[in-house]
Amino acid sequence: MAEPEAYDGPDVMAGEYVLRVLEGSELAEARRRMLADPGFVAQVNWWEDRFGTLCEQSATIEPGAAVWPAILARLESDTASAVVPMRRGPAGWSIAFALGGLGAAAAAIALFVTTPTTIRVPVPGPTQVASAEGQLVAQLASEDAAIRLATIVDPASRRLSLSASGLRPEQGQASELWVIPEGGAPVSLGLIPGDGKLTRELTVEEAGLMRAGATFAVTYETADGAPHAAPTLPIVVAGGLGEV
């Protein structure tokens, strides 16, 4: 089998960021570039458009009702027999596989749907809906866990609540919170306490940025002039915003 060729189009890291396959220091670097590199943001937008077009070109497959329970049963069986660590391949490989693998994935699903199975699985029960439905949360922490930030956003009431600990800006500086929408530029949400809690109402414009997949980040900025137009590197902590 021939090895996939390295892709030499727009920044490979931008594509891997869109695919959400980056981890550790590479993910942190991508988030820093999303904050400070307009060219990188443009490349992320390019990949989002590219992958979106590929998905639109893929044929729709309607699997039977028993497919998903059967997949779960097989996964549980495989996990019980062996645990195989998953690692991302060399830079560029994930992009090559993503561009060439959509058709293969569709074929694999079709094969699974048409292959008889003798596995007996229970029918899933009703899904329990959380009482906080519609809220968004983000958990930010430094590598040594000395800095922590927990946020809850209620888009319906346009309210942001957060609890922070361990933020230690230098004299004359303050901790500033930023939201970075997917493919967009960072927008300041104002200064936050280094230790303590804060609750405030979001503006209509700020609430419009609160979507699952956005990123929250904290930087140390000069105490005067907040909210600032753009963040100053380095990023102190960062984390994704997700639905409850």
WOKA-V130812 format. One record per helix or strand of 3 or more residues. SS is the DSSP state (h for helix, s for strand). FROM is the first residue (numbers start at 1). TO is the last residue. If there is no record, write none. Layout:
<<SS & FROM & TO> <SS & FROM & TO>>
//
This chain:
<<h & 12 & 19> <h & 24 & 36> <h & 38 & 57> <h & 67 & 81> <h & 93 & 114> <s & 135 & 141> <s & 148 & 154> <s & 159 & 165> <s & 173 & 180> <s & 186 & 192> <s & 196 & 201> <h & 204 & 209> <s & 215 & 222> <s & 237 & 240>>
//
